């Protein structure tokens, strides 16, 4: 076969693959939206094209906290009730670029940190393991609160950030006035993640299986920006973001620890990477999936293309004051950036519970 023919065949196969992937993603998103219709309390959000930097953060501050030097946004009055907003993967602090000023204008002190492996956050020691265990990330935020002399805060997040809010409310409830967690109860354990998934939800987790391989790590490092942009489209199929919006966040992925942190997160979840013994006791407590007692609002977008459970599946994991909100109007996985008013309102409302 001629070299040109091989290229043509590869291009055809590539187009077919991405065509099938797009259809599968769309079908999964519709299925997920159908599952999410199990609860009342829908909030409509009018979708629109994201036109780039509607708002901008002030210059980031830096502070030593625990194992890290953490880059963070600090907005609003220093004496106001504290709110900590936590991003996920593959996102950064700009998921809250429209949420933070809404809260600051209402008198809240809003802290938005770069998680380990993102943005301007760095490890204080080159010898520290690049570990993304859920308890380690939770401890990062407790250390940040200690460094900033914040005793209690409302903690709100999505993806890794939602999981971290759940972890903090479970292990250190005295530090959490309340939480907002997109997609609900996200605590897990390597042992609990050994149950095989059916084909459709397993497809949505393709990237974590890819990351389990050496070529997956190399591929993520080589194609970092297009890879994460593809995830944005998969996770939020109706979010019409522009290049400027993505590129503003993508700068945070060029942290020297980013690839190692992301690989460890997903490999540890599957039991393919070890954690650190100093976190064993905390992880043992989390593996029991204890209920969360602090006031909580969980949220979901009606077009979340990332795998997520229906709200009925985790309702019993919340033992305190609780509310679930489904945000309609084509809202995907990056709910704070896609529906900032609804997210900010949830933070205000849960703080008042």
N, C-alpha and C positions, 0 to 999 in steps of 0.2 A: 504494500500500500504506500502511495506517495505521502511524503511528509505533510503536504497540504491537506490530504484526505484525513490524516490523523487529527490534524488541527480542527478540521471541520467537524469530525465525529466528536471530538472533545467538547467543542462549543455547543453542538447539538445536545449532547448528554448533560452538559452544564445547564443549558436552558431548560431542559426537561426536569432536571433535579430541582432547580429553584422554582419552576412552575408548580411542581407537585408540593414542594415545601410551602409555597405561598397558599395553596389551596388547603393544605393540612392545617396551617396556622389559622387561617380564616375559619375553618370548620371548628377547630379547637376553641377559638375565641367565642364563637356562637354557642358552643356547648357549655363553655364556662359561664357565659352570661345567663344561659338558661338555668344552670345550677344555682346561680346567685339570686334568682328570682324567688327564693324560698322565704324571704323576709319582707316585712313591711318597713315603712320609713324611708321610701325612696326620695332622693333629692335630685332634681333635674339640674343639669349644667349644660349651658349652651355651648357646643363646641365651636372652635374657630381656628384659623390658621395661626400658629405661633410665629410671630414676626421677629424673633430674636430677643435682644436684651431690653425688655420692657422696663425692668429695674436693674440696678447694679448694686453690688455689695460695697461697703466701705473697705479700705485696706484690711487684710487679715491681721490678726494679732497672733503671737506665738507664746506658748507657755510650756515649761517642763511639767509633766504630769505622769507619774508612774514610770513606765518604761519608755515614754515617748516625749518628744517635743511636738506639741499639737498646734496646728494652725486652725484658727477658729474665727468666726464672725461674732461680734458682740454688739447688739443693737438694742435700743430702748433704754429707759432709765435704769441706772444701776441698782436703785432701791426697789424696782418693780418685782412682782412675782416671776420666778425664773421658769423659762421654757427651754428645753433642749430638743433640737430637731436633728434627726439622724437619717442620713441617706443610705442607699444600698448600692448594689452592683448591677449594671455598670453605670453608675450615676455619681454625682458629687453634691457639694453644698448648694449648687444652683438649682437643685430640685425645689429649694425653698426660697428662691430669690424674690418671688412675689408673696410668699406666705409671711416671711419675717417682717417686712414693713407693715403689713396689716396688723400683726400682733404688737409690734413696737408702738404703733400709733395708739393702741389701746392701753398702754402703760406696762406692758410686759418687758422684762429683760430677756432677750432672745439670744441664745447661744447656738451656733451652727458649726460643729467641728468637722474637720476632715478626718475620716476614719483612718486607722493604720493602713498604709499602702496607698493613700490618696493625697493629692494636692501637696501642701507644704508640711504635712505631718511626717516626722522621721523618727527612727529609733535612736535613742541616746547612745546605745552601744552596738557596735558591729557584731558582737558575740551573741546578742539576743536572738533566739529562734524567731523566724518570720512565721508566726503562728496566728491562725485566724479562728481558733476555737471560739465558740459562742461565749464561754465564760471569760476568756481573755479580753474579748472586745468589750464585754460588759464592764469589766474591771477598768478598762481604759477610761470609760465615761465616769465611773465613780472617782477615779484619780483626777480627772479634769474638774469635777465638782469640788473635790477637796482643794485643788490648787486655786480655784476661783472663789473658795470659801462660800460655796452654795450648799446649804444643808439639805434642802428639798427642792424638787423641780417637777413640773409636768414634762414627761418625756414622750415624744411623738416621732414616729418614723414609719418607713416602708421598707420591704425587702430586708436586707441585713439590718437596717435601722429599726424596723418593726420587731424583728427577732430580738435585737438588743434591748428594746423597751420591755419586751416580755421577760427577758432574762433578768433585767434590773428589778422589775416588779416582783419577780419570784424570789431572788436571792437577797435583795436589799429593799424590801417594801418601805422601810422607814425613810428612804431617800426619795421615794416616788410619791408625789402628791396624787398623781393620776397618770394614765397613759392613753395615747392614741396609737393603735396598731393596725395598719393596713393589712388586710388578709388574715387578721385574727391571731390565733395562737400558733407561733412559728418555732417554738422550742422543739428540738429533736435530739436524737442520739445516733451514733454510728450503728449500734445494735438494732435500734428501731427502724433504721433505714435499709435493712437487709431484705425486707419483703419486696418481691418483684412487683413492678407495676404493669398494668395492661398496656398494650401497644400505644394507644392514643396519648395517655399522660406521659409514658416513657419517651415518646417522640418530643414532647415539650421540654424534656430534660436532656436533650441530645448533647448540649454543651458540657454538662458535668461528666458525661461518659467520655466525651472527647478529651476533657481535661485530665482524665485518669491515665492518659497515655503520654509517653515522651513527645510524640509528634504533636499532641494536642498542646502541650506547653510551648513547644517551639512555634507552632502555628499561631497561638495567641500572641506571643511576643512579636512575631513577624507582621501579623495583620491586625495589630491592636485596635487601630481606629476603625477600619471597616468592620471588624468583628463586632465591636461593641455597638456600632451603628445598626448593624443587622439585628442585634438583640433588641435594640430600641423599637425597631419596626415589628419584631415578633411580639414583644410584650405589650405594645400599644399600637395595634394595627390601625386605629382611627385617629391617632394623634398626628396632625399635619405640621410637624416641626420643620424648621428650616435649617440650613447648614450652619448658620451662625449660632443657633441655639445648641446644636450638637457640639460644635467645635469649642465653644466656651467651656463645656463640661469635659471634653476629651483631653484638655490640657492636664487635668488631674490624674489621668491614667499614666502619665509619663514620670511618675514617682519611681525611683529606683527599686522600691520594694513591691511595687504593685503586682507584677506577675507572680512572684513567689507567694504573696498573700492570697491572691485569688486561687492559685493552684491548691494551696493548703486548705483553704476553706472547703472547696468541693471534694477534695480527696479525703479529708478528715470525715466529712459527713458520711461518706460511703465506707469508712473503715479502711481506706487504702493508705492513709498517712497517720502516723502516731501523733498524739498530743504531748503535752508536758505533764509530768507527774504532779507538779505543784497545783494543777487544776483538777486533779482527779476527784477530790471531795465535792467540789462545786459541780462537776459534770455528773457525778453520781446523783446528786440532788435533782439536777435538771432532767436526768434520764427517767425519773419517776413521773414526769409530766405533772407536777403539782399545780393545783388551781391558783389563779391570780386573784387576790382579794382587793387590790386597790381599784378605785373607780376607773372604768375603761370604756372607751368608745372604739369599736372596730369598724372598719370601712372597707368597701370594695367598689371598684369601678365596673360598670356593666360591660366593658369591652376589654377586660384584663386578659391579655393573651398568654400570660405566664401561668403555670400550673398553680391552682389554689383550691382549697377546700370550700364547700358551701358553708355558710355561717352556722347551720344547724350541727355540723360535724364538730365544732369546737365550742359551742355555747356553754357546755357544762364545765369548760376549763376556766370560766370566769365566775368567781363566787361573790364578788362585791357588786356595787352599783354598775350597771352595764347597759349599753345601747349599741345596736348595730345600724349602720347607715349604708345603703346602696346608692351610689352616685351614678345617675344615668346621663345619657347624652354622648355616648361614645368614649367614656373615660377608661384609660388603660391602666397599666401597672404603675406608672410614675404619677400617682394620683395627686401629690402635692403640687407638682408643676402643671399638670393638666387641669386641675380644679382647685386652684389655690384658695378661693373664697370658702369653699366647702371644707377644706382641710383646716383653715384657720378657725372657722366657726366651731369645728369639732374640738379643737384645742381649748377655745374659750369655754365651751359648754361642759367639757369633762372636768375642767378646773373648778367649775362651780357646782359640780355634783355633790 
